[in-house]
Structures are given as structure tokens and as C-alpha cells.
Amino acid sequence: MSYEADLWDSFETVSAHARDGKKFCLAYSKFIDELSKLNKEYAAKLQKLCKAPEEDSGTLNTAWGSLKLELENMAQAFLLMSEDMLFKAKSPVEMHVKETAKSRKKTTDAGKKLIDSYTTAVKEVYASKDAYEKAMKQQELTQGEYDQLSTHNELVNTNKVTKKLAADKKKSESADKRYRKAVEKVTALEMKMYDTEMPHLLGQVEALERQRIEVMKGSIGALSSSIRTLSPAINGVCDSIDSNVGLISADADIAQFCAAKNTGKTKDSRTVYEPFSSELQRCVRPGGDPSPTPAREPTKAPSKGPAAAAAVTTAAASAAPLSVSRSMTASEVQRSQPQLSAQQSMPSMAVAPASGGIGQCRGLHDYTALNNTELSFKKGDVITILSKDPSGWWKGELNGHQGFFPSVEWVEEMPMAAAAQAYQPPPQQQQQPQYHPQPQYQQQQPQYQPQQQQPYQQQHVPVDSQPGLMQSSGPAPTSMPVIGRCQALYDMEAQNPNELTLTAGEILTISTEVDGWYFGENSKGEAGMYPKNYTQLL
């Protein structure tokens, strides 16, 4: 079927359908715009959501970090899809409408003009035909009257009718000529309408409509292809997330937490009744030393204070090393060190343990003594522990002063290795150290490729501002224990004196670990700090 054969008499209907087709193309282009806009908004909101700062620990935190990063990858895929559909689906339709606008208008105008001319000519035929019929009827009436008078030999009246008959014949002949010309004009226009011009115009309109349909077919197919690109991207995201979910281990996380928080203390002896000694003027444990319990009731520790400082993270011996893979796209590994202004207070320097000291701890908050038997300290101060009491009140020494202080939620006990690092002999003249920002390590953002997997990296945290860490490089102290070994995954050039240059593949020792940084030695005996996320446990 075709416009020419089946719609030869419906050019106006065909033209209206072409106008509707143009309107549909414009509405479709607007639809693609809105769809692209929605995808961009979704991607932006998803990227913002993935900036959530909440963190956990252990394998659960690894999976959580991988989830956020992979969702960022998916957001990037949505952004690429939104741009792709504008280029492949919308542009061809708009180009078709623009390129066919002139020919479509020219064809429509020519068809309308031909139809108007034909309609006018047909009206002229009907009008001239009606005039011709009236003139012939009048001529025949006059001819009958003339014949009747001629029969009765009425000469006077016959002359009058003769003149009238001649005038009627002249009118009928003129009407006949107009009628014949109108018929000839309509005949020529009918040839254009049915045989030549109109079939050609209908063919042009049909060709434009076929072209429009093919363009729309390709556009919708391109839109489908753009959306289909999300499938492998989403599958890759889900595969990466699933691989990390499979590594979540409650046993490993609990073991890691216990290892990090274990104080190494033994259980205190059970509380017993201590009778009063008149000789010592105090209560004395039967068969033992005098009780170290303070004379006053301890002040209740704050229930809503800031969270304790970050604990040392040590992988449980029974936990398997984690190997995490992910797709890197919109993330950059950055290392930065904050500057401390001159107005910011520095924590007091640790003092050498007094005789009889059993350990050291670091203040988590500022504490002001309520009487002369208590010990005041600032956040970050390192206190020498002289004795501990089950009530939570410990006795300690700071800067030559001794007294009792609350331990629960006010201080964190330092491992012996960390306490040794925190100790520095008092200098002749204390000067506030200068802090300078470190250069950034930047990784170029690659295009999103779900098939390329790279190790998931946690944020590279600077260590120079962490209290209690070694501030100089060089061979590790002989007293530093080795708690594990790891292998470097990437090359890294040390940017500060306290850092250790890494070469991918070399084996390193681990002596301590704080906030994502290890302290240890390489095979050359060089010691320093290096980022945990550049290594893999052995």
C-alpha cells in the first residue's frame, strides 16, 4: 500500500499526519532531555550519598568502603549513559526535523495550492454549466413563441420576437463558451490531481514519513543500547561488592577488635573485707599489703564525652589475609598533613617512668583535679601509671606531680612499645615543631571499566600529627617487637624524614600500627612509617 495508490484523494489527511509526526519528534526529543536530566540528578545524589563518613572496622569496614566506591562507579556509568543518549538518541531526531523542514513545507504548500486551484475550477464548471443551462432554456422558450406567431401570420409581433430570439441565442452561445473553457481547465487540473503532480507530491510526503520512521527506529534502538551499557557496569559493581561481602568474617573482626583493645592486664583479686588497723590507722587486707583504695569516692566519668582515640589495629592471628578487589574510577589517593597554628596547644611531653611505674597512658580529655589528692592533665598528656584500682581510679605521675585520676573514658593505656616511643628526654629549650603540608599522591581517574579490578584502598592518613608516634627515621629500636610481616603492593617515595620508601614486592616488618600507618623495617634495615593500604599482610 502507498499514499499514491490508496490516499490519492486524501492529501490534506496525509499532510496533517506529517505535521503530527513532526510534533511527535519534538516531544520525543524533550523526553530524551528529561530522561538524561533524571539520570544526571540520580548520579549526583548517589555520589553525594557515597560520601557518607560513617565507618566500622575490620572486614566489615572493608566491604562497606568497597560498596561506596562501587556505587560511585555506578553513578559514573549513569552519567556516561545520560550523555550517550543525548548524542545517539536525541541528536539524529532533531537533525532530521531540521533537515526536512524546507522540503516538507514546500511539498505541503504545493499540494495545498493544487487542491485550491482544482476546487476553484470545479466551482467555475458548475457555475458556468448552470448559466449555460438557463440561457438554453430561455432560447428555447423564445423559439417556441416565434414559431407560434409565424403560424398565425402576425407580422408585427413576429418581428419583435425575432429580435428577442437573436439576443437569446447570443447569450446561450456566450454561456456555452464559458462552460467549455471551465471544463477544459478542470480537465487539465484533474490530470495534475490524478496522474502527474499530486501523485508525485504524495510520493514525496510518503518518502519523508518513511525517513522519519527509520530515524525514530534508530533513535529508540540507540536509547536501548545506551541503557543496556548499564548492565555490565552494574553486574561488575555487584560482583565486586559480593566478593567483599564474602570476606566479611565475624570471627576475624571480633578477634581484631579484641587484639586492639586488649590491655594485657590480669584480673584483679576479689574484693574482701579489710579490718581497721589501729597501728596503721587504716584498713588492711588480711595477710596482704594495705589497700590502695583512695579515701574519697571517685567522681563519675562522663557518659557522653568524645569517642576515645583511634585504637591500634592488629589483625587476629587466626584471621586470613584479606584480598579486596574493586574498580577504580572517581577516587584519588591523597596524602595531606594539617598545619598547626601557633595558638594550638601541644600535648605535654612524656616523662620517664618513675620508679615503681607499671605503665603509661594518654589523656583523652582535659581533666581538672577537684582536690590536692587528684592529678590534673590535658588531652594528649602521657601519664606514668603508679598503681591501679578496680574502682577505676588510678594513681599516676605527670611532670613531677602525683595523684589519683579517673581511668574509665578519660585515658587510654598505651602498649609498652608505644610508651617507649612516646618517651623523649626533656630538651634544654622546648620549641614547637613546624608542620608543613606534604605533597599529594594523585592517581589519575580512569574510565569506568568493570573488568579492571584494583585493590581497594582506604584513606591514606598522615601520621606526623599523631601523638605518640616516632618522629624520626632510621633503624628501629632494638626493643621494638615484630608483630607481623607484609609485602609492598606499590612503589612509594618517602616524602618526609619519618617515612620509609617502598618498592613493590619487598617484604617489610611490622612493629606497630596506628590509624592506617605501620612502623617497621625493610630488608635493608631502614626503619620508618609507611601506609598500611600500600601493603598486604603475609
Helices and strands as residue ranges (DSSP letters): H 3-6, H 11-49, H 58-85, I 86-90, H 91-99, H 101-151, H 155-194, H 197-228, H 230-245, H 250-261, E 276-277, E 282-283, E 325-326, E 359-363, E 382-387, E 393-398, E 401-406, E 411-414, H 416-422, E 454-455, E 484-488, E 507-510, E 512-514, E 517-521, E 527-531, G 532-534, E 535-537
